């Protein structure tokens, strides 16, 4: 479901900016729960 680089990028953010990494994880979790609602600005592709 995710690009292979996702974990590399997430690891980078976790090491450099924890707040950003936490926000990314919140967005991913919200998208997995309900891709048409949630935090952020969900748009159909």
Secondary structure by P-SEA (a helix, b strand, c coil): ccccaaaaaaaaaaaccaaaaaaaaaaaaaaaacccccccccccc
